[in-house]
Each structure stands twice: as structure tokens, then as C-alpha cells.
Amino acid sequence: MLSNVLFDLDGTLTDPKDGITRCIQFSLDQFDVNVPQADQLTWCIGPPLIESFSNLLNTTDKTILDKALSRYRKRFSETGIFENVIYPGVTPSLRRIKKAGFKVFLATSKPEVFAGQILDHFNLTEFFNAIHGSELNGRLSNKSELVAHILDVENLDPRATLIVGDRVYDIIGGKNNGIMTAAVSYGYGTFEEITSSKPDVIFDSFSDIASFLELQ
């Protein structure tokens, strides 16, 4: 029986497209590369940014990647963090989930310091038992490692835990830790990506998640 829910942030609770893509463009502008349009950068929403910059700049040079990430974070911390919108139904559905007695945790590859500010901005913090994200040095940006960390520090039973996200990384992170997995279809994972990752359940809206959990 489920009693714990781990929620991804970007593409699941909020739509961060404007902030993330603009910050990536801002960062890439310092390099001698063609800067993609926003719609060509949505694949960067979800995985660790360092991996996205490695692909965009075609390099594994740590000095270059650190420079790209530093410039990204400069704009993100000042402006991009709030170029973000909450998905329909999130607030009332989280209220329903908490009222039903579930423990709710944030599980995001985004740095925890930024994730907390975003939840505060949208008045969502009250619905979460704890906020878990990566560290600025990249630690816990891998979803499998993050989920393992949450299960450990929060002392959660994997058999009673569900992770909800919009990308393959969320599903893999859940499966690698023996927990139930769910994908949302409205985020940034393609239909092929979601179906090929074989989540236990797929939701088309956030309110569907609350309805599903209320039946557990």
C-alpha cells in the first residue's frame, strides 16, 4: 500500500521552459557556437545541466563546462528561477494528497537551494515533508542516486513509495531503487520516451494523480 510520494519538479509541478531555455541561451552566448532557439532546447529540461552543456558544446572539458554552468546559474538565480509557471491543478491536488495522509517529498535534479525557492514562490512548500535536490557541486544530480538518498535519509519503505516525473530519468531512478513509477504525459518527455521507459502508470493531468492516490 502506497504511503509516500516523490515528485519531480521541472515538467511535473511547474513548467520552467522560459527560464531554463533563456538561461542556456545566455550561457551559450559566451562561446563561439550557434545558439539554438528555445524550442530546440526543451530536451535540456530534466537531465543534469552539466550533461546538457556537454552535448551542446560538444566537450567534456571540465573548465569549459564549469564556465557554462556558472554563467547559467548567474542568470537563473537572478531572473530565470521565476520565469516559470505552475501546471493546472497542482495546488488543489497536492492539498488532496496531503489530506489523504501521504508523505510528500520533492525529488529534483535541480540544486536544492533553487528548488526550495521555487516551491516557496508558488506557495507549495507547506505540502512537502522535505525538499531533496542536488548540490551545487553536482552531487545527487543523478536521479537513481537521489532516490536512494531520499529512501535512506527519510527511512522510507520502497514498497510503499511512488515517484512521479515526466522524463525517463525519473522512471529509471525509481526502478533502480525498487519503487513504483509514474510518468506524466504533459511534461517534457516524448510519448516514445515515456512508453519505452515502461512506468507502472501514466497520468495525463496532475489531478489524475490525486484521484489515483485517494484510491490506494
C-alpha atoms as a printed R data frame, in Angstrom:
    type eleno elety resid chain resno      x      y       z
1   ATOM     1    CA   MET     A     1  0.000  0.000   0.000
2   ATOM     2    CA   LEU     A     2  1.423  3.365  -1.002
3   ATOM     3    CA   SER     A     3  2.120  5.951   1.679
4   ATOM     4    CA   ASN     A     4  4.979  8.050   0.225
5   ATOM     5    CA   VAL     A     5  5.169 10.086  -2.985
6   ATOM     6    CA   LEU     A     6  8.285 11.599  -4.573
7   ATOM     7    CA   PHE     A     7  7.578 14.371  -7.065
8   ATOM     8    CA   ASP     A     8  9.907 15.659  -9.738
9   ATOM     9    CA   LEU     A     9  9.799 19.459 -10.160
10  ATOM    10    CA   ASP     A    10 10.529 20.620 -13.729
11  ATOM    11    CA   GLY     A    11  7.922 19.318 -16.152
12  ATOM    12    CA   THR     A    12  5.854 17.771 -13.353
13  ATOM    13    CA   LEU     A    13  4.897 20.501 -10.879
14  ATOM    14    CA   THR     A    14  5.953 23.536 -12.895
15  ATOM    15    CA   ASP     A    15  6.741 24.450 -16.486
16  ATOM    16    CA   PRO     A    16 10.231 26.009 -16.414
17  ATOM    17    CA   LYS     A    17 10.709 26.303 -20.182
18  ATOM    18    CA   ASP     A    18 11.223 30.081 -20.386
19  ATOM    19    CA   GLY     A    19 13.668 30.289 -17.501
20  ATOM    20    CA   ILE     A    20 15.776 27.269 -18.401
21  ATOM    21    CA   THR     A    21 15.996 27.901 -22.132
22  ATOM    22    CA   ARG     A    22 16.760 31.608 -21.719
23  ATOM    23    CA   CYS     A    23 19.496 30.852 -19.209
24  ATOM    24    CA   ILE     A    24 21.029 28.231 -21.502
25  ATOM    25    CA   GLN     A    25 20.983 30.732 -24.366
26  ATOM    26    CA   PHE     A    26 22.556 33.357 -22.102
27  ATOM    27    CA   SER     A    27 25.319 30.914 -21.175
28  ATOM    28    CA   LEU     A    28 25.976 29.684 -24.708
29  ATOM    29    CA   ASP     A    29 26.261 33.245 -25.971
30  ATOM    30    CA   GLN     A    30 29.732 33.479 -24.411
31  ATOM    31    CA   PHE     A    31 31.018 30.662 -26.624
32  ATOM    32    CA   ASP     A    32 31.686 30.518 -30.338
33  ATOM    33    CA   VAL     A    33 28.646 28.373 -31.119
34  ATOM    34    CA   ASN     A    34 25.262 28.807 -32.771
35  ATOM    35    CA   VAL     A    35 22.725 29.455 -30.012
36  ATOM    36    CA   PRO     A    36 19.592 27.306 -30.539
37  ATOM    37    CA   GLN     A    37 16.067 28.681 -30.336
38  ATOM    38    CA   ALA     A    38 14.082 27.949 -27.179
39  ATOM    39    CA   ASP     A    39 12.034 25.146 -28.756
40  ATOM    40    CA   GLN     A    40 15.270 23.392 -29.711
41  ATOM    41    CA   LEU     A    41 16.395 23.310 -26.072
42  ATOM    42    CA   THR     A    42 13.443 21.664 -24.337
43  ATOM    43    CA   TRP     A    43 15.319 18.339 -24.280
44  ATOM    44    CA   CYS     A    44 17.577 20.000 -21.680
45  ATOM    45    CA   ILE     A    45 14.697 20.156 -19.178
46  ATOM    46    CA   GLY     A    46 15.123 17.195 -16.867
47  ATOM    47    CA   PRO     A    47 18.650 15.771 -17.096
48  ATOM    48    CA   PRO     A    48 21.599 17.261 -15.168
49  ATOM    49    CA   LEU     A    49 22.609 20.543 -16.813
50  ATOM    50    CA   ILE     A    50 26.260 19.577 -16.962
51  ATOM    51    CA   GLU     A    51 25.297 16.728 -19.333
52  ATOM    52    CA   SER     A    52 23.234 19.081 -21.496
53  ATOM    53    CA   PHE     A    53 26.081 21.586 -21.773
54  ATOM    54    CA   SER     A    54 28.468 18.763 -22.631
55  ATOM    55    CA   ASN     A    55 26.220 17.864 -25.576
56  ATOM    56    CA   LEU     A    56 25.569 21.469 -26.617
57  ATOM    57    CA   LEU     A    57 29.244 22.398 -26.552
58  ATOM    58    CA   ASN     A    58 30.479 19.000 -27.702
59  ATOM    59    CA   THR     A    59 33.053 18.813 -24.940
60  ATOM    60    CA   THR     A    60 33.887 17.051 -21.693
61  ATOM    61    CA   ASP     A    61 36.391 19.741 -20.677
62  ATOM    62    CA   LYS     A    62 35.568 20.478 -17.039
63  ATOM    63    CA   THR     A    63 36.847 24.050 -17.223
64  ATOM    64    CA   ILE     A    64 34.542 24.868 -20.129
65  ATOM    65    CA   LEU     A    65 31.557 23.098 -18.594
66  ATOM    66    CA   ASP     A    66 32.057 24.816 -15.234
67  ATOM    67    CA   LYS     A    67 32.193 28.170 -17.037
68  ATOM    68    CA   ALA     A    68 28.944 27.400 -18.873
69  ATOM    69    CA   LEU     A    69 27.220 26.260 -15.694
70  ATOM    70    CA   SER     A    70 28.432 29.283 -13.711
71  ATOM    71    CA   ARG     A    71 27.055 31.748 -16.282
72  ATOM    72    CA   TYR     A    72 23.771 29.815 -16.443
73  ATOM    73    CA   ARG     A    73 23.381 29.958 -12.669
74  ATOM    74    CA   LYS     A    74 24.152 33.670 -12.569
75  ATOM    75    CA   ARG     A    75 21.129 34.489 -14.706
76  ATOM    76    CA   PHE     A    76 18.992 31.710 -13.226
77  ATOM    77    CA   SER     A    77 19.496 32.849  -9.632
78  ATOM    78    CA   GLU     A    78 18.614 36.436 -10.510
79  ATOM    79    CA   THR     A    79 15.877 36.073 -13.135
80  ATOM    80    CA   GLY     A    80 15.378 32.625 -14.632
81  ATOM    81    CA   ILE     A    81 14.239 30.968 -11.434
82  ATOM    82    CA   PHE     A    82 10.930 32.835 -11.594
83  ATOM    83    CA   GLU     A    83 10.411 32.561 -15.364
84  ATOM    84    CA   ASN     A    84  8.282 29.592 -14.520
85  ATOM    85    CA   VAL     A    85  4.576 28.699 -14.266
86  ATOM    86    CA   ILE     A    86  2.742 26.156 -12.166
87  ATOM    87    CA   TYR     A    87  0.773 23.472 -14.005
88  ATOM    88    CA   PRO     A    88 -3.039 23.454 -13.721
89  ATOM    89    CA   GLY     A    89 -4.426 21.591 -10.745
90  ATOM    90    CA   VAL     A    90 -1.155 21.240  -8.831
91  ATOM    91    CA   THR     A    91 -2.082 23.211  -5.695
92  ATOM    92    CA   PRO     A    92 -5.532 21.685  -5.034
93  ATOM    93    CA   SER     A    93 -4.266 18.219  -5.911
94  ATOM    94    CA   LEU     A    94 -1.309 18.438  -3.529
95  ATOM    95    CA   ARG     A    95 -3.752 19.555  -0.850
96  ATOM    96    CA   ARG     A    96 -5.891 16.475  -1.529
97  ATOM    97    CA   ILE     A    97 -2.842 14.188  -1.432
98  ATOM    98    CA   LYS     A    98 -1.683 15.566   1.914
99  ATOM    99    CA   LYS     A    99 -5.220 15.384   3.324
100 ATOM   100    CA   ALA     A   100 -5.320 11.711   2.325
101 ATOM   101    CA   GLY     A   101 -2.337 11.138   4.639
102 ATOM   102    CA   PHE     A   102  0.534 10.689   2.194
103 ATOM   103    CA   LYS     A   103  4.069 11.813   2.957
104 ATOM   104    CA   VAL     A   104  5.193 14.009   0.065
105 ATOM   105    CA   PHE     A   105  8.793 14.703  -0.964
106 ATOM   106    CA   LEU     A   106 10.419 16.713  -3.726
107 ATOM   107    CA   ALA     A   107 12.959 14.752  -5.780
108 ATOM   108    CA   THR     A   108 14.632 17.018  -8.322
109 ATOM   109    CA   SER     A   109 17.980 17.102 -10.106
110 ATOM   110    CA   LYS     A   110 17.822 20.887  -9.783
111 ATOM   111    CA   PRO     A   111 20.016 22.289  -6.988
112 ATOM   112    CA   GLU     A   112 18.082 22.074  -3.735
113 ATOM   113    CA   VAL     A   113 18.714 25.746  -2.944
114 ATOM   114    CA   PHE     A   114 16.846 26.787  -6.116
115 ATOM   115    CA   ALA     A   115 14.114 24.153  -5.773
116 ATOM   116    CA   GLY     A   116 13.195 25.432  -2.330
117 ATOM   117    CA   GLN     A   117 12.854 28.986  -3.614
118 ATOM   118    CA   ILE     A   118 10.564 27.814  -6.419
119 ATOM   119    CA   LEU     A   119  8.264 25.931  -4.057
120 ATOM   120    CA   ASP     A   120  8.144 28.991  -1.796
121 ATOM   121    CA   HIS     A   121  7.353 31.234  -4.772
122 ATOM   122    CA   PHE     A   122  4.355 29.123  -5.730
123 ATOM   123    CA   ASN     A   123  3.247 28.586  -2.098
124 ATOM   124    CA   LEU     A   124  3.784 24.835  -2.368
125 ATOM   125    CA   THR     A   125  6.276 24.268   0.451
126 ATOM   126    CA   GLU     A   126  3.560 23.517   3.017
127 ATOM   127    CA   PHE     A   127  2.570 20.365   1.137
128 ATOM   128    CA   PHE     A   128  6.030 18.759   1.319
129 ATOM   129    CA   ASN     A   129  7.534 16.806   4.193
130 ATOM   130    CA   ALA     A   130 11.005 17.547   2.816
131 ATOM   131    CA   ILE     A   131 12.734 19.002  -0.225
132 ATOM   132    CA   HIS     A   132 15.513 16.993  -1.850
133 ATOM   133    CA   GLY     A   133 17.644 18.148  -4.775
134 ATOM   134    CA   SER     A   134 21.196 18.119  -5.982
135 ATOM   135    CA   GLU     A   135 24.109 20.024  -4.510
136 ATOM   136    CA   LEU     A   136 25.785 22.848  -6.406
137 ATOM   137    CA   ASN     A   137 28.830 20.633  -6.991
138 ATOM   138    CA   GLY     A   138 26.659 18.155  -8.896
139 ATOM   139    CA   ARG     A   139 26.273 15.566  -6.150
140 ATOM   140    CA   LEU     A   140 22.864 13.828  -6.276
141 ATOM   141    CA   SER     A   141 22.036 15.189  -9.736
142 ATOM   142    CA   ASN     A   142 21.697 11.576 -10.908
143 ATOM   143    CA   LYS     A   143 18.083 10.537 -10.226
144 ATOM   144    CA   SER     A   144 18.947  6.987  -9.145
145 ATOM   145    CA   GLU     A   145 21.392  8.299  -6.565
146 ATOM   146    CA   LEU     A   146 18.934 10.961  -5.425
147 ATOM   147    CA   VAL     A   147 16.097  8.472  -4.914
148 ATOM   148    CA   ALA     A   148 18.412  6.138  -2.996
149 ATOM   149    CA   HIS     A   149 19.445  9.086  -0.815
150 ATOM   150    CA   ILE     A   150 15.820 10.041  -0.093
151 ATOM   151    CA   LEU     A   151 14.809  6.488   0.789
152 ATOM   152    CA   ASP     A   152 17.753  6.292   3.168
153 ATOM   153    CA   VAL     A   153 17.565  9.642   4.988
154 ATOM   154    CA   GLU     A   154 13.761  9.638   5.192
155 ATOM   155    CA   ASN     A   155 13.648  5.939   6.148
156 ATOM   156    CA   LEU     A   156 11.024  5.131   3.516
157 ATOM   157    CA   ASP     A   157  9.823  1.661   2.590
158 ATOM   158    CA   PRO     A   158 10.462  1.236  -1.168
159 ATOM   159    CA   ARG     A   159  7.376 -0.975  -1.432
160 ATOM   160    CA   ALA     A   160  5.218  1.918  -0.185
161 ATOM   161    CA   THR     A   161  6.813  4.624  -2.321
162 ATOM   162    CA   LEU     A   162  5.912  6.115  -5.704
163 ATOM   163    CA   ILE     A   163  7.939  8.511  -7.855
164 ATOM   164    CA   VAL     A   164  6.165 10.803 -10.329
165 ATOM   165    CA   GLY     A   165  8.071 12.544 -13.131
166 ATOM   166    CA   ASP     A   166  7.989 13.477 -16.799
167 ATOM   167    CA   ARG     A   167 11.291 12.075 -18.091
168 ATOM   168    CA   VAL     A   168 12.949  8.695 -18.453
169 ATOM   169    CA   TYR     A   169 15.436  9.682 -15.727
170 ATOM   170    CA   ASP     A   170 12.626  9.690 -13.140
171 ATOM   171    CA   ILE     A   171 11.399  6.267 -14.187
172 ATOM   172    CA   ILE     A   172 14.884  4.752 -14.254
173 ATOM   173    CA   GLY     A   173 15.642  6.332 -10.885
174 ATOM   174    CA   GLY     A   174 12.557  4.717  -9.420
175 ATOM   175    CA   LYS     A   175 13.066  1.299 -10.989
176 ATOM   176    CA   ASN     A   176 16.701  1.180  -9.880
177 ATOM   177    CA   ASN     A   177 15.508  1.607  -6.303
178 ATOM   178    CA   GLY     A   178 12.589 -0.801  -6.394
179 ATOM   179    CA   ILE     A   179  9.795  1.752  -6.058
180 ATOM   180    CA   MET     A   180  6.608  2.250  -8.055
181 ATOM   181    CA   THR     A   181  6.956  4.608 -11.012
182 ATOM   182    CA   ALA     A   182  4.575  7.032 -12.704
183 ATOM   183    CA   ALA     A   183  5.019  9.346 -15.679
184 ATOM   184    CA   VAL     A   184  3.047 12.457 -16.578
185 ATOM   185    CA   SER     A   185  2.294 12.965 -20.266
186 ATOM   186    CA   TYR     A   186  2.074 16.776 -20.175
187 ATOM   187    CA   GLY     A   187  5.743 17.446 -19.363
188 ATOM   188    CA   TYR     A   188  8.893 17.289 -21.489
189 ATOM   189    CA   GLY     A   189  9.262 13.579 -22.054
190 ATOM   190    CA   THR     A   190  8.125 12.478 -25.508
191 ATOM   191    CA   PHE     A   191  5.492  9.770 -25.912
192 ATOM   192    CA   GLU     A   192  8.210  7.393 -27.138
193 ATOM   193    CA   GLU     A   193 10.464  8.222 -24.201
194 ATOM   194    CA   ILE     A   194  7.716  7.672 -21.654
195 ATOM   195    CA   THR     A   195  6.351  4.445 -23.103
196 ATOM   196    CA   SER     A   196  9.775  2.925 -23.698
197 ATOM   197    CA   SER     A   197 10.722  3.546 -20.058
198 ATOM   198    CA   LYS     A   198  7.676  1.446 -19.041
199 ATOM   199    CA   PRO     A   199  6.385  3.273 -15.959
200 ATOM   200    CA   ASP     A   200  3.814  1.464 -13.850
201 ATOM   201    CA   VAL     A   201  1.218  4.144 -14.612
202 ATOM   202    CA   ILE     A   202  0.869  7.226 -16.824
203 ATOM   203    CA   PHE     A   203 -1.115 10.332 -15.856
204 ATOM   204    CA   ASP     A   204 -2.458 12.912 -18.304
205 ATOM   205    CA   SER     A   205 -3.084 15.602 -15.688
206 ATOM   206    CA   PHE     A   206 -1.915 16.368 -12.176
207 ATOM   207    CA   SER     A   207 -5.422 15.965 -10.769
208 ATOM   208    CA   ASP     A   208 -5.387 12.373 -12.061
209 ATOM   209    CA   ILE     A   209 -2.507 11.680  -9.662
210 ATOM   210    CA   ALA     A   210 -4.565 12.802  -6.674
211 ATOM   211    CA   SER     A   211 -7.526 10.682  -7.755
212 ATOM   212    CA   PHE     A   212 -5.286  7.637  -8.159
213 ATOM   213    CA   LEU     A   213 -3.682  8.084  -4.733
214 ATOM   214    CA   GLU     A   214 -7.010  8.622  -2.977
215 ATOM   215    CA   LEU     A   215 -7.985  5.096  -4.063
216 ATOM   216    CA   GLN     A   216 -4.898  3.491  -2.517
